[in-house]
Amino acid sequence: MDYVLSLLGPLWQGTTVTLKLFFITLALSVPLGLVLALLRISRLRSISTAVNGYIWLMRGTPLMLQMLFIYFALPFVPVVGIKLPDFPAAVVAFALNYAAYFAEIFRAGIQSINKGQYEGARVLGLTYAQTMRRIVLPQVIKRILPPMSNETITLVKDTSLIYVLALNDLLRVARGIVQRDFTTTPFIVAAAFYLIMTLVLTWIFQRMEKRYARYDD
Amino acid sequence: MISARDLHKRFGHVEVLKGVSLDMGKGDVIAVIGPSGSGKSTFLRCLNHLETIDRGRIDIEGETLVDTDAQGHCRYVGDADIRRICRKMGMVFQQFNLFPHMTVLQNVIEAPITVKRLRREQILPTAERLLAKVGLAEKHASYPSQLSGGQKQRVAIARALAMEPDIMLFDEPTSALDPELTGEVLRTMRQLAEEHMTMLVVTHEMNFAREVANRVIFMDQGELIEDAPAGEFFANPCHPRTRAFLQSML
């Protein structure tokens, strides 16, 4: 038991790295995903095709590869080539990758809204932007809560990929202790940490679903 | 108030409007009847730009919404002008199209606040008066899903009236309702007509056309076949197609 307690300090240190990556990624990729979704349903073919290509690229290659590319290869790319420190490189890769997934969730949500809602708003004089902001997007939130819940839970666990940039997240710290002490207990404690984080997320999403259950479509 | 000249509209290879014209004066209550697929809903939807026409001209209260030049190019005015002109017309849909995430009251005050930039307390008395008028004052905090079809449609009417339109367009307002619920909606519409609202109503309700409308229009296969005062229309239909249709409705 004392051994387990002695693990909490270092594992909490790792958890702060994990949480930092989680929250920054979420804060960047949700707005970016929304913009991508709106561009994706744009009538301008070229824009929609470009966004489609972006989503294909981001979903079609491993997140780890994207992270390694941004950290190791981007500095050598002409024009856009910049050398990012390890954590910012991870943030950029995560945000760009998750924005692609969120964009598809938002797009599906937006397209699931009945055409009559747009017409109802239009005959009242609302512009397209007002219709999106006041009528469509508030209804989209309710419909996308289940897939968003899935995706954010996946994000919590995906943060462990940053070990490849030698960043000390929860799992990498645990692995270090396992190799040092020759016991698998740190893995079990780390699992508990992850479970607590996903439990909190699950609970938040359940609360939101309940809140949005006050009306039916 | 509305002048439509020679409206043409096609969906792909199907010509749904083959040159429909209509002049509508202030206080007119016009019922548009005809078999399904006759183009009557499309005609209505063209008037407030829910559909665009391919040829013809539409003027709303003396302002041109769309015109066609000598070369046959159909030209609409700019987007802002379209919105401004079309705002003179309120519309009620067959499927209500209420906003499900908003309460009854929020549905009614949404457009006055967002579009007309009124403050909540400025529109609230009007909204309450309109809800009382359609008999739903006590339902202001309900969500649309908690209402019956007839109640939904009456909220939709109140919502349209909150924008103070000069003309009301009704696209089969009772067609999605259970028969026993059509009465309450028709009563509200009749009340509006008695207050001299200018109304264009696409409907299958022959009694409404007969009793409330002052003019009845019969459309068939994208053409306006007959346009007559209501009494005359039912007593003495001129066109054989009108007669056949009226017979089939009995």
Interface residues (C-beta under 8 A of the other chain):
Chain A: N114 G116 Q117 E119 G120 A121 R122 V123 L124 G125 L126 T127 Q130 R134 I135 P138 Q139 K142 R214 Y215 D216 D217
Chain B: N48 L50 R83 C86 R87 M89 G90 M91 F93 Q95 F96 N97 L98 F99 P100 H101 E110 A111 T114 V115 K116 Y143 P144 S145 R159 A160 M163
